[in-house]
Amino acid sequence: MSNYRPRGAIAKVFFDRIHNDDVIQQIDMTMWYTMTKLPRKYGCLYHHLNGPDAFTLEWLDRSKKTSGRFWLQLCHEVAKLFLNMFMTQTDINGFLKRGSMFILSEGQFDEFLTAGGFFQNRDGQTMLNICDIGAGDGEVTLRLVHTLQQKSNWQVTTYATESSWTMRNRLNEKNFM
């Protein structure tokens, strides 16, 4: 049964939902924050996080709920069948408002930037420019920008590049240049 793969769109969505729900429930999220095979020379550079914070768990919960909406996933599968004829997968994700990425929460960004000394010796600084190459929908960059704005009174200008026209539209909605 592990090699079985349904062929129809409805059967595929239903099968993936059941299979993915089982896999997600068994994941040990603390492993995401553990580096067991880090070379000794990099050990002093590694900043350990204890695990997912509340914001990360909330994002994961929202993602699980979205992926659990059977009819939404079915509509997306049907749309992908049609849109694949003239759009890339990234363009389709942007068009359907799917595919947002998550790397770190604002609190985790703050922890990493502080541990790395980013905020030291910047007392007189009033402006900061950020460039994200291959920004996707800009959600990761937006969390970084919010972290920087909360930590200081900087005027943050965000530049973002993306080859997908639908993702560029989503970046424009966030006022990225």
RAHUFEN-V817839 format. One record per pair of residues at least 6 apart in sequence whose C-alpha atoms are under 8 Angstrom apart, sorted by the first residue. I is the first residue (numbers start at 1). J is the second residue. Records with the same first field share a line. If there is no record, write none. Layout:
I: J + J
This chain:
5: 12
6: 12 + 15
9: 74 + 77 + 78
10: 74
13: 70 + 73 + 74 + 77
14: 70
17: 67 + 68 + 70
29: 51 + 52
30: 50 + 51 + 52
32: 51
33: 48 + 49 + 50 + 51
34: 48
47: 112 + 115
49: 108
53: 105 + 108
55: 105
56: 104 + 105
66: 72
67: 73
76: 96
80: 92
83: 92
84: 92
90: 164 + 166 + 167
91: 164 + 165 + 166 + 167
92: 166
93: 99
94: 137 + 164 + 166 + 167 + 170
95: 166 + 167
100: 136 + 137 + 139
101: 139 + 140
102: 139 + 140
103: 140
104: 140 + 143
105: 143
106: 143 + 144 + 146 + 147
107: 147
109: 143 + 144 + 147
110: 147 + 148
113: 119
125: 154
126: 153 + 154 + 155
127: 154 + 155 + 156 + 157
128: 154 + 155 + 156 + 157
129: 156 + 157 + 158 + 159
130: 156 + 157 + 158 + 159
131: 158 + 159 + 160 + 161
132: 141 + 158 + 159 + 160 + 161
133: 160 + 161 + 162
134: 160 + 161 + 162 + 163
135: 141 + 160 + 161 + 162
136: 162 + 164 + 167 + 168 + 171
137: 167 + 168 + 170 + 171
138: 160 + 170 + 171 + 174
145: 156 + 158
148: 154 + 156
149: 155 + 156
157: 176 + 177
158: 176 + 177
159: 176 + 177
160: 171 + 176 + 177
161: 168
162: 168
171: 177
